[in-house]
Amino acid sequence: MDIQLKKGLLELMVLASIKYEDSYGYKIIQDISSIMEVSESTLYPILKRLEKQKLVKSYNTTYNSRIRKYYKIITKGREKLSKATEDYEEVKRMYAFIKR
């Protein structure tokens, strides 16, 4: 798969993994790993980029006496995810044309 396409899809998968519930890095990796292999060194720059683009917010909380950083999707991130869902139908038609 094209690396740029994969990168864009991975960002969307991260947003989708926190769509219904705030989450932290290790859990996000577990959620995504069933579909696509992802490492911490790949995930954390993506989370940082999504935060910089104001698609997610992060906050710290204590869990078992340790600080854990959670990520929360915000309005702009939900809008991006919704747009991607709409784009999916268009891409599906394009692939159907290529495949014929």
N, C-alpha and C positions, 0 to 999 in steps of 0.2 A: 504494500500500500504506500502511496505517496506520503512522504514524511510530513509535509505541510497539512495535508488532509487529516492525517492521523493526529497531529498536534491540535488542530481545531476541534476534532471530535473528542479528544481527551478532555479539553477544557469544558465542553458541553457535558461530558459524562461526570465531571467533578461537580458542576452545577446541579445536574440531575440527582447526584447522590446526596446532596444537602437540600434538595427541594422541599422535603417534608419534615426534616429534622436536622438541627444543627449537628455538626460532627467534627471529629478531629482527624488528623493526618492518617494515623494507622488504620482507623476504621474506614476512611475513604478508600485507602489502598485495598483493604479487604473487599469492600463493596465492588470496586471496579475490576479487581483481579480475575473475577469469573469471566469477564468479557475480554479484557486486554491486560497484558502484563504491564505493571507500572511499579517503579521503585520510588523510594523516598527522594532520591536525587532528581527525579523527574517531577514528582508531585509538588514539592514545596516551592519551586520556582513558579509553577502554574498558579498555586494558591496566592503567592505574592503578587503575580501579575493580575489575577482576578481582583485582588483587593485594591491594587493601584488603579484599575479601571473602574472601581466603585461598583463591582458586580457582587462582591461579598464583603462582609465585615468580619473581623476576628475579635475574640475576647478570651480572656484567661479565666479559668476556674480551677479550684483545688479538687483533686481526685486522689484518694488514698495518700494524702499528705504530699502530693506532687502537683505542680502547676501544669495544667493541660490547656493547650490553645485550641479553641473551637472556632469553626467557621460557620457563618450564617449567610444564606442567600438573601439579597435585598432586592428592591423593586427593579432596578436596572438589570440585575442578573435574571430575574424571572422573565422580564421582557425579552432578553436575549434567548433564553431557553424556548420561549413561546415562538419567537421568530424562526428559530432553528427547526421547530416542529413543522411550521408552515413550509419552510424551504425544503424539508425532507420530501414532500409530495412532488415538488418540481424536480429535484434530483432523481427521484425514483422514475419519473417519466423520461428523463435524459438517459439513464442507464438502460431503460427498456428499449429506447431507440438504438443505443449502441449495441445492445445484445441481439437485436433482431437479425 
